[in-house]
Amino acid sequence: VQLQASGGGLVQAGGSLRLSCVASTRTFSRYDMAWFRQAPGMEREFVAAAYRSGGTTYYAESVKGRFTISRDNAKNTVYLQMNSLKSEDTAVYYCAAKFLGTYGDWGQGTQVTVSS
């Protein structure tokens, strides 16, 4: 599945951004969707996931209470609402899809820069 992420930008610390990721598939509801991020010089890390059934979500401890992942299956879109942003949230954010096994389909990434 092809993924197109958008919504990144430059924001001051304490501000908010909403990322969107549109998937090119007719079976979007059958995929687990997630957001990952990669800061300069760091490995890619998990941020949040929205699973295919039951509306279950899961967050990294570092973003819990500040970020909210949601999905709209009718629009083939997953969102990441990011509030109370910190400088350490600066990274390229990637959306990913998983049908079986691991997250194997990735978007191109969108840059989020938080200025302190």
C-alpha positions in Angstrom: 0.0 0.0 0.0 1.2 3.5 -0.8 1.2 6.1 2.0 1.3 9.9 1.7 2.0 11.8 4.9 1.5 15.5 5.3 1.0 18.2 8.0 4.5 18.7 9.3 6.0 22.1 9.8 7.7 24.5 12.2 6.0 25.2 15.5 7.0 26.8 18.8 7.3 24.7 21.9 3.9 24.2 23.5 2.1 24.4 20.2 0.2 21.8 18.2 0.3 20.1 14.8 -1.9 17.5 13.2 -0.3 15.0 10.8 -2.3 13.1 8.2 -1.5 10.0 6.2 -3.6 8.8 3.3 -3.4 5.2 2.2 -4.0 4.0 -1.4 -5.9 0.8 -0.7 -9.5 -0.3 -0.7 -8.8 -2.5 2.4 -7.5 0.2 4.7 -9.7 -1.1 7.6 -7.7 -4.4 7.5 -4.4 -2.7 8.3 -2.8 -1.7 11.6 -1.5 1.9 11.2 1.2 3.5 13.1 3.4 6.6 13.3 7.2 6.4 13.8 9.7 9.2 14.0 13.4 9.7 13.4 15.5 12.5 14.8 18.9 13.4 13.4 21.5 10.9 14.3 18.9 8.7 16.0 17.2 5.4 15.1 13.6 5.4 14.0 11.3 5.0 17.0 7.7 4.0 17.5 5.3 6.8 18.4 1.7 5.5 18.2 -0.5 2.9 16.7 -4.1 2.5 15.8 -5.1 -1.1 15.3 -7.5 -2.5 12.8 -10.2 -3.6 15.1 -11.8 -2.4 18.2 -10.4 1.1 18.0 -7.4 0.1 20.1 -4.5 2.5 20.3 -1.1 2.4 21.8 1.5 5.1 22.5 5.1 5.4 23.4 5.6 6.6 26.9 7.3 9.8 25.7 4.1 11.0 23.9 1.4 9.5 26.1 -1.1 12.2 27.1 0.2 14.7 24.5 -0.4 12.9 21.2 -3.6 11.2 19.9 -3.7 8.8 17.0 -7.0 8.3 15.2 -8.2 6.8 11.9 -11.0 7.4 9.5 -11.5 4.2 7.6 -14.0 5.9 5.2 -11.2 8.3 4.2 -8.3 5.8 4.3 -6.6 8.2 6.6 -4.7 8.0 9.9 -4.0 11.1 11.9 -1.6 12.1 14.6 -2.7 15.1 16.7 0.3 16.4 18.6 -0.2 18.8 21.4 2.2 20.4 24.0 5.0 19.9 21.6 8.6 19.9 22.9 11.9 20.4 21.2 12.7 16.7 21.6 9.7 15.9 19.4 11.6 17.4 16.4 12.0 14.6 13.9 10.8 13.3 10.5 7.5 11.5 11.1 6.6 8.5 9.1 3.3 6.7 8.8 3.4 2.9 8.4 0.9 0.1 7.6 0.9 -3.5 8.7 -1.3 -6.2 7.3 0.6 -9.2 8.6 3.9 -9.5 10.5 5.8 -6.2 10.7 5.2 -2.7 9.4 6.3 -3.1 5.8 4.7 -0.2 4.0 6.0 3.3 4.8 5.2 6.8 3.7 7.8 9.4 2.6 8.0 11.2 6.0 7.1 14.7 7.0 9.3 17.0 9.0 8.3 18.4 12.3 10.5 21.0 13.9 9.7 22.4 17.4 11.5 25.6 18.3 12.2 26.3 21.9 
